Amino acid sequence: MKKTIIVIGATGSQGKGVVNTLVNEGSFNVKATTRNPEKYSGKAHEAVYADLTDLQSLKEAFKDAYGVFVVTDFWAGADEITQGRNAIEAAKATGIQHFVWSTLPDVESISNGEFDVPHFTNKSKVDNLVKNAGFKFSTFVEAPFYFQNLIGRLAPQEKQDGTTGWTFPLDPTKKVIHWSDINDMGKVVAGAFLQPEKAGNSNYLALATELNSFNDVLEAYKKHGKEYSFTQVPGEVFSTFFEGAKEMAEMCGFWEKYTYMGPDSTLQIELAKEIATSEYVSFDEWISQNE
């Protein structure tokens, strides 16, 4: 009998990569949770109903499973601390042995309150709850800035000067962006489940294929025949652009001062690469695949 791994958020950016890698690797039975299992069309061996706001649904979904991967979605309005607490409680009640939590650096602590980035800090506040829950194995995976953001919510825009590109409150010369193809999160998570003795002792695994500046991004696209521009604006100006822009401005301020993954992240990045089931996709490769 193969051990069962539950993947929360199986239809999202991180969850899809986790499901696909676990299925392709072949060592586990993979169960996807979704609020609409009848519509699920991914690769998981099974799809069941679960909602992170519904504790009982989580307990039902987690029955007889060995491990669980949990990710919450701040941008969908999630109360991430409450949802994390629900997942922990359900996992403890059903005997989950390996709990993998998708987290991010604690911006509040690292910056001594200088920057307010709830979609980082709220996830990090769940970390101690996981550590104190007493799971046999626990692993913390840190997701980077996604390459996919550049063709999604942060796609290049036409500007008043006639160019197309990006406008951010960020110095384009500073190498502070840790980023990856988000599908590669699956390689790290699968590696953690396969090597719990090495990655399951409350270890942090930070997915980061490259550390780039925005000028590096422009240069990489230029090699592929695409000319984009970058405009740096003050954070207070950017904050007025759209709903949620203030948080992004704060995030960029944090990156400039501490990098995306924060200070002292080198070992966490190296351990993730070591644990991963295969090599990551480079930004250059990713551009080629998504032209």
C-alpha positions in Angstrom: 0.0 0.0 0.0 1.4 3.4 -1.0 1.2 6.1 1.6 -1.4 8.8 0.9 -0.4 12.5 0.6 -3.2 15.1 0.8 -2.6 18.3 -1.2 -4.6 21.3 0.0 -5.0 24.0 -2.7 -4.5 21.4 -5.4 -6.0 23.6 -8.1 -3.8 26.6 -7.3 -0.4 27.6 -8.5 1.6 25.8 -5.9 -0.7 22.8 -5.4 -0.8 21.9 -9.1 3.0 21.5 -9.2 3.0 19.5 -6.0 0.3 17.1 -7.3 2.0 16.7 -10.7 5.4 16.0 -9.2 4.2 13.5 -6.6 2.1 11.6 -9.2 5.0 11.5 -11.7 7.4 10.4 -8.9 5.2 7.4 -8.2 5.9 6.7 -4.6 2.6 8.0 -3.1 -1.1 7.9 -3.5 -2.1 11.6 -4.1 -5.4 13.0 -2.9 -6.4 16.5 -4.0 -8.7 18.5 -1.9 -11.0 21.1 -3.5 -14.3 22.8 -2.8 -15.5 21.4 -6.1 -14.2 17.8 -6.5 -16.7 17.0 -9.2 -15.0 19.7 -11.4 -11.4 18.6 -10.6 -9.5 17.8 -13.8 -5.9 17.5 -12.4 -3.6 14.5 -12.2 -4.3 13.5 -8.6 -5.4 9.9 -8.0 -8.4 11.1 -6.1 -10.2 14.4 -5.4 -12.2 15.0 -2.3 -14.1 17.9 -0.8 -12.4 20.1 1.8 -12.5 23.7 2.8 -9.9 25.3 5.1 -12.6 27.2 6.9 -14.5 23.9 7.7 -12.6 21.8 10.3 -14.9 18.8 9.9 -14.3 18.6 6.1 -10.6 18.6 6.7 -10.8 15.8 9.2 -12.8 13.8 6.7 -10.3 14.5 3.9 -7.2 13.7 6.1 -8.4 10.3 7.3 -5.9 7.5 6.7 -3.3 9.8 5.1 0.4 9.9 5.9 1.2 13.4 5.0 -0.4 16.7 4.0 0.8 19.8 2.1 -1.0 23.0 3.1 -1.0 26.3 1.4 -3.4 29.3 2.0 -4.3 32.1 -0.4 -4.1 35.6 1.1 -5.2 37.2 -2.2 -8.4 35.2 -2.1 -9.3 36.8 1.2 -8.1 33.9 3.4 -7.7 34.4 7.2 -4.4 32.5 6.9 -3.7 32.1 10.6 -7.2 30.6 11.3 -7.0 28.3 8.2 -3.5 27.2 9.3 -4.8 26.4 12.7 -7.7 24.4 11.3 -5.4 22.3 9.1 -3.1 21.6 12.1 -6.0 20.6 14.3 -7.4 18.3 11.6 -4.0 16.8 11.0 -3.4 16.1 14.7 -6.9 14.5 15.0 -6.4 12.2 12.1 -2.8 11.1 12.9 -1.0 12.8 10.0 2.7 12.1 10.4 4.3 14.6 8.0 2.9 18.2 7.9 4.3 20.4 5.1 3.4 24.1 5.5 3.9 26.7 2.7 5.2 29.7 4.5 7.1 33.0 3.9 9.6 35.1 5.8 8.4 37.0 8.9 8.6 40.5 7.5 7.4 42.1 10.8 10.2 40.5 12.9 12.9 40.7 10.3 12.3 44.4 9.7 11.4 45.3 13.3 8.0 46.5 12.1 9.4 48.8 9.4 7.5 47.0 6.7 3.9 45.6 6.8 3.5 42.7 4.4 0.6 40.6 5.8 0.7 38.0 3.0 4.2 37.1 4.2 4.0 37.7 7.9 0.6 36.0 8.5 1.9 32.7 7.0 5.0 32.9 9.2 2.8 33.2 12.3 1.5 29.7 11.7 5.1 28.3 11.8 5.3 28.0 15.6 1.8 26.4 15.7 3.1 23.7 13.4 6.3 23.3 15.4 4.4 23.0 18.7 1.8 20.5 17.4 4.1 17.6 17.8 4.0 16.0 14.4 6.5 13.2 13.8 7.8 15.2 10.8 7.2 18.9 9.9 8.7 20.9 7.0 8.4 24.5 6.0 8.6 25.3 2.3 9.0 28.9 1.2 7.6 29.9 -2.2 9.5 32.6 -4.2 8.3 35.2 -6.6 6.8 33.2 -9.5 8.1 33.5 -13.1 4.4 33.1 -13.9 3.6 36.4 -12.3 5.1 38.1 -15.4 2.4 36.6 -17.7 -0.3 36.8 -15.0 -1.3 39.5 -12.6 2.0 41.4 -13.1 2.1 41.1 -16.9 3.9 44.0 -18.7 1.6 47.0 -19.4 1.6 49.7 -22.1 2.9 53.0 -20.8 2.3 56.6 -21.7 5.7 56.9 -23.3 4.7 54.2 -25.8 6.9 51.4 -24.3 5.6 48.2 -22.7 6.9 47.0 -19.4 6.7 47.3 -15.7 6.4 50.0 -13.1 7.4 49.2 -9.6 8.8 50.9 -6.4 12.0 48.9 -6.8 15.6 49.8 -7.8 16.1 47.8 -11.0 19.8 47.4 -10.4 19.5 45.5 -7.1 19.6 41.7 -7.2 16.9 41.0 -4.5 14.3 38.9 -6.3 14.4 35.2 -5.4 12.2 33.6 -8.0 11.4 30.3 -9.8 8.9 28.5 -12.0 6.3 27.8 -9.3 5.8 24.3 -10.7 9.2 23.5 -9.2 7.7 23.8 -5.7 6.5 20.2 -6.4 10.1 19.0 -6.7 10.9 20.4 -3.2 7.7 19.1 -1.5 8.1 15.7 -3.1 11.7 15.6 -1.9 10.7 16.5 1.6 8.1 13.7 1.7 10.7 11.2 0.3 13.4 12.3 2.8 11.6 13.1 6.0 14.7 12.3 8.1 16.6 15.0 6.3 13.8 17.6 5.7 11.2 16.8 8.3 12.8 18.2 11.5 11.1 21.6 11.2 13.5 22.3 8.3 13.0 25.4 6.1 13.3 24.8 2.4 13.3 28.0 0.3 12.6 27.5 -3.4 14.8 30.0 -5.3 16.1 29.2 -8.7 17.8 32.5 -9.3 18.4 35.8 -7.5 17.9 38.6 -10.0 17.4 42.3 -10.5 14.7 43.7 -12.7 17.5 44.7 -15.1 18.4 41.0 -15.3 14.7 40.3 -16.2 14.8 42.9 -19.1 18.1 41.5 -20.3 16.8 37.9 -20.4 13.8 38.9 -22.4 16.0 41.0 -24.7 17.9 37.8 -25.6 14.6 36.3 -26.7 13.8 39.3 -28.9 11.4 41.1 -26.5 12.1 44.7 -25.5 10.5 45.8 -22.3 11.0 48.9 -20.1 11.1 49.4 -16.4 10.0 52.5 -14.5 10.9 53.0 -10.8 8.3 55.1 -8.9 8.2 56.0 -5.2 6.4 53.6 -2.9 3.8 56.2 -1.9 2.9 56.8 -5.5 2.7 53.1 -6.4 0.4 52.6 -3.4 -2.3 54.6 -5.1 -2.4 52.6 -8.3 -4.8 49.8 -7.4 -6.3 47.9 -4.5 -3.5 46.0 -2.8 -0.8 48.2 -4.2 0.3 49.5 -0.8 1.1 46.0 0.4 3.1 45.4 -2.8 5.0 48.7 -2.2 5.8 47.6 1.3 7.0 44.2 0.0 9.3 45.8 -2.6 10.7 48.0 0.3 11.4 44.8 2.2 13.0 43.1 -0.8 15.4 46.1 -1.4 16.6 46.0 2.2 16.6 42.3 3.0 15.9 40.4 -0.3 12.8 38.4 -1.0 13.7 35.4 1.2 15.2 37.7 3.9 18.7 37.6 5.4 20.5 34.4 6.1 18.4 32.4 3.6 21.4 30.8 1.8 21.3 27.5 3.7 17.5 27.2 3.3 17.9 27.7 -0.5 20.7 25.2 -0.7 18.8 22.5 1.3 15.8 22.9 -1.0 17.9 22.3 -4.1 19.5 19.3 -2.4 16.2 17.8 -1.4 14.4 18.6 -4.8 13.6 15.5 -6.9 15.2 17.1 -10.0 16.8 20.4 -11.2 14.8 23.6 -11.4 13.8 25.3 -14.6 15.9 28.4 -15.3 14.3 31.7 -16.2 15.9 31.5 -19.7 14.3 28.0 -20.2 11.0 29.3 -18.9 10.9 32.2 -21.3 11.6 29.7 -24.2 8.7 27.5 -23.0 6.3 30.5 -22.6 7.0 32.6 -25.7 
